[in-house]
Amino acid sequence: MDIKKFDFLRNEYVQGFPAYCGFEVLHAESGVFEARVKIRPEHRQQDGFVHAGVISTLADHTAGYAAYTIVSEESRILTIEFKINFFKPAIGETVLCRSKIISGGKKIIVSESELFDLNNGSEKLIAKALVTLMTVPSSDLIENQV
């Protein structure tokens, strides 16, 4: 992936709700996207664990950007199905997400996200998501206000 596309994806990734959450891009290459969120008090739920909604959003959003690495710049990506399994609660200072394409079709792309709790120098797998995405021409989104 060229540097221009990487810079575009890095800037696009951190807009809107993901920017509000504090998501950061770490790495991108063709078929792969990696991001993290440094945990703030408002990311935690009542028991002190990182809220499942934060983890799920990171998994979905990062999977979508892994898909963006393999489509043209005239395309947009929309999630059409999403499943996540949580293995253990996140308690650390950072959640890391590594997403990769596992099936890259012209219209339908399937991406997998692995999420890790980073705490005191250790990295523990806390969740895994399978995300099905669809490629849509940018012009269709504008015309149909989708």
Secondary structure, DSSP 8 states (H G I E B T S, - for coil): --HHHHHHHHHHHTSHHHHHHTEEEEEEETTEEEEEEE--GGGB-TTSSB-HHHHHHHHHHHHHHHHHTTS-TTEEEEEEEEEEEE-S---SSEEEEEEEEEEE-SSEEEEEEEEEEEETTEEEEEEEEEEEEEEEEHHHHHHHT-
